[in-house]
Amino acid sequence: MPFMLNHQAHLQCVGLLVPAALALCASAASVHAAAEPAARGRALEYSVINLGPDAGLAVLNGRGQAAFAAWSPDEIVNGFFDGQRVHALPSLGGSFTYVRGLNNLGVVVGQSEDALRNYRAFSWTVARGMRALPGATLADANAINNRNQVVGGVRAGPQSFYTRANRWDPNGTLTSLGPLPARISTAWAINDSGVSVGDSEVQFQDSHAMVWDASGKATDLGKFGGSQSTAKQINASGQVLGTYYKDGRGIGFLWSRTQGMARIGPDSGAQYVTALNDNGEVTGNNLVANGDPAYLYRPFLWAAGRGMRPLPVAGAPDARVLALNNRREMVGYLERTLQDPHSRRAVLWSDVANPVDLNTRLYRAPAGLVLYAANAINDDGAIVADSSAGLVLLRPGKTGTAAPVLGAIAGAPAADTVTTGATVDFTVSFVDSAVAESHLASASVNDGCSQAAPSLRERRGTGDVSLRHTFCKAGAFTVKVKVTDRAGNATQVQRRVSVN
């Protein structure tokens, strides 16, 4: 992938996002800032919705909408799920787009290549499509709040490859977040009060965590006795979650203007923090084994009043917590066999109770679907997870969408490697919420070899697709299978196969 921020200086006066009037609705649309401090019991059953063809980055908002970038060796697939269907995100005219942020108004931000091969910050909505954010043509948008304020980095000068932290306002104003860095500064997150956080290189190779108020004035948080620091998250009340680095080890901290800095865990430890909610609770993972045969972590929940509490891991040698909501529900994964990603299972913790394997709570899931890791959760309990069938959304209850739900493409060795001339029988299972629906299947393999039509069997909302293919030459190829119902609702899954 090219350098992540690669623009030339070329000003373009474009309207920033959606009309500024939408920003007035932000407080009504925000997630549950005053949500219950602990999770109440939920009916743990989830409908599955296919999002992207591979694992990737996903951002989930309070309305159950998701923006995602799913990557594979061939491409990055960017999309937005509006609650009922997935919309594909195009580029600004080039070959690259990468989603980074989403707010409760359904505005997506990130970075995209334009026709001149400049890497530009963008915003996107279903109604208005892709729009380049104003300013220099080397920029990246990292986050957006519910007032449609965007933060990220913008080229520091006409000939510079470094970027400076900036904020875009809904009226198109671009505010530089000072002070001038030695080389690079970046804003990573912003809350609905317009306070943003990030890091700035105050001297050469000396980066400090920064907090910028609504006017753009900076507060340098320093390094807390370490070699450098960064701030990545901020909640509704202005509490900041970050990491400082000491002797090569990451140590989490929580900072606020009223309470100052609180260290998360001992100064002698090593950890990475993953999430902060509006109640000041933090999740993260402590390093417990460093090196051969693997790096092993133990997840935790931390709060200023209660300190660090370990999350139970059901005997797994390695476990990670990746996301947290305002109901003290957390998601992540357990790894049952070291160095085998296929042994991972997506789990849910409610407070510090035993983890629930989300694979055991799926409603009418297709055969062959395995949830490997859960990456995001909102206050309504919707979850985004990586699975054997790519990126999926888990919606609480028994109502998914009208599109069929597909499992993984089965067939060929588990190592995804076959020999030239091999004939492989692939199968994909699917389910549909409408038991009387009928479907069509299509399939392709991008190896240029003779293609056979797939066959489909179904009965009362469940079915499978079969494809027999002979690989006629060596290389790395992608098998794609799509299932479409009579109304045109379609879902596609894919699998990479290496031919030797």
Rosetta blueprint (number, residue, H / E / L):
1 M L
2 P L
3 F L
4 M L
5 L L
6 N L
7 H L
8 Q E
9 A L
10 H L
11 L L
12 Q L
13 C L
14 V L
15 G L
16 L L
17 L L
18 V L
19 P L
20 A H
21 A H
22 L H
23 A H
24 L H
25 C H
26 A H
27 S H
28 A H
29 A H
30 S L
31 V L
32 H L
33 A L
34 A L
35 A L
36 E L
37 P L
38 A L
39 A L
40 R L
41 G L
42 R L
43 A L
44 L L
45 E L
46 Y E
47 S E
48 V E
49 I E
50 N E
51 L E
52 G E
53 P L
54 D L
55 A L
56 G E
57 L E
58 A E
59 V E
60 L E
61 N L
62 G L
63 R L
64 G L
65 Q L
66 A E
67 A E
68 F E
69 A E
70 A E
71 W E
72 S L
73 P L
74 D L
75 E L
76 I E
77 V E
78 N E
79 G E
80 F E
81 F E
82 D L
83 G L
84 Q L
85 R L
86 V E
87 H E
88 A E
89 L L
90 P L
91 S L
92 L E
93 G E
94 G E
95 S E
96 F E
97 T E
98 Y E
99 V E
100 R E
101 G E
102 L E
103 N L
104 N L
105 L L
106 G L
107 V L
108 V E
109 V E
110 G E
111 Q E
112 S E
113 E E
114 D E
115 A L
116 L L
117 R L
118 N L
119 Y E
120 R E
121 A E
122 F E
123 S E
124 W E
125 T E
126 V L
127 A L
128 R L
129 G E
130 M E
131 R E
132 A E
133 L L
134 P L
135 G L
136 A L
137 T E
138 L L
139 A E
140 D E
141 A E
142 N E
143 A E
144 I E
145 N L
146 N L
147 R L
148 N L
149 Q L
150 V E
151 V E
152 G E
153 G E
154 V E
155 R E
156 A L
157 G L
158 P L
159 Q L
160 S L
161 F L
162 Y L
163 T E
164 R E
165 A E
166 N E
167 R E
168 W E
169 D L
170 P L
171 N L
172 G L
173 T L
174 L E
175 T E
176 S E
177 L L
178 G L
179 P L
180 L L
181 P L
182 A L
183 R L
184 I L
185 S E
186 T E
187 A E
188 W E
189 A E
190 I E
191 N L
192 D L
193 S L
194 G L
195 V L
196 S E
197 V E
198 G E
199 D E
200 S E
201 E E
202 V E
203 Q E
204 F L
205 Q L
206 D E
207 S E
208 H E
209 A E
210 M E
211 V E
212 W E
213 D L
214 A L
215 S L
216 G L
217 K L
218 A E
219 T E
220 D E
221 L E
222 G E
223 K L
224 F L
225 G L
226 G L
227 S L
228 Q E
229 S E
230 T E
231 A E
232 K E
233 Q E
234 I E
235 N L
236 A L
237 S L
238 G L
239 Q L
240 V E
241 L E
242 G E
243 T E
244 Y E
245 Y E
246 K E
247 D L
248 G L
249 R E
250 G E
251 I E
252 G E
253 F E
254 L E
255 W E
256 S E
257 R L
258 T L
259 Q L
260 G E
261 M E
262 A E
263 R E
264 I E
265 G L
266 P L
267 D L
268 S L
269 G L
270 A L
271 Q E
272 Y E
273 V E
274 T E
275 A E
276 L E
277 N L
278 D L
279 N L
280 G L
281 E L
282 V E
283 T E
284 G E
285 N E
286 N E
287 L E
288 V E
289 A E
290 N L
291 G L
292 D L
293 P L
294 A L
295 Y L
296 L E
297 Y E
298 R E
299 P E
300 F E
301 L E
302 W E
303 A E
304 A L
305 G L
306 R L
307 G E
308 M E
309 R E
310 P E
311 L L
312 P L
313 V L
314 A L
315 G L
316 A L
317 P L
318 D E
319 A E
320 R E
321 V E
322 L E
323 A E
324 L E
325 N L
326 N L
327 R L
328 R L
329 E E
330 M E
331 V E
332 G E
333 Y E
334 L E
335 E E
336 R L
337 T L
338 L L
339 Q L
340 D L
341 P H
342 H H
343 S H
344 R E
345 R E
346 A E
347 V E
348 L E
349 W E
350 S E
351 D L
352 V L
353 A L
354 N L
355 P L
356 V E
357 D E
358 L H
359 N H
360 T H
361 R H
362 L E
363 Y L
364 R L
365 A L
366 P L
367 A L
368 G L
369 L L
370 V L
371 L E
372 Y E
373 A E
374 A E
375 N E
376 A E
377 I E
378 N L
379 D L
380 D L
381 G L
382 A L
383 I E
384 V E
385 A E
386 D E
387 S E
388 S L
389 A L
390 G E
391 L E
392 V E
393 L E
394 L E
395 R E
396 P E
397 G L
398 K L
399 T L
400 G L
401 T L
402 A L
403 A L
404 P L
405 V E
406 L E
407 G L
408 A L
409 I L
410 A E
411 G L
412 A L
413 P L
414 A L
415 A L
416 D L
417 T E
418 V E
419 T L
420 T L
421 G L
422 A L
423 T E
424 V E
425 D E
426 F E
427 T E
428 V E
429 S E
430 F E
431 V E
432 D L
433 S L
434 A L
435 V L
436 A L
437 E L
438 S L
439 H E
440 L E
441 A E
442 S E
443 A E
444 S E
445 V E
446 N L
447 D L
448 G L
449 C L
450 S L
451 Q L
452 A L
453 A L
454 P L
455 S E
456 L E
457 R E
458 E E
459 R E
460 R L
461 G L
462 T E
463 G E
464 D E
465 V E
466 S E
467 L E
468 R E
469 H E
470 T E
471 F L
472 C L
473 K L
474 A L
475 G E
476 A E
477 F E
478 T E
479 V E
480 K E
481 V E
482 K E
483 V E
484 T E
485 D E
486 R L
487 A L
488 G L
489 N L
490 A E
491 T E
492 Q E
493 V E
494 Q E
495 R E
496 R E
497 V E
498 S E
499 V E
500 N L
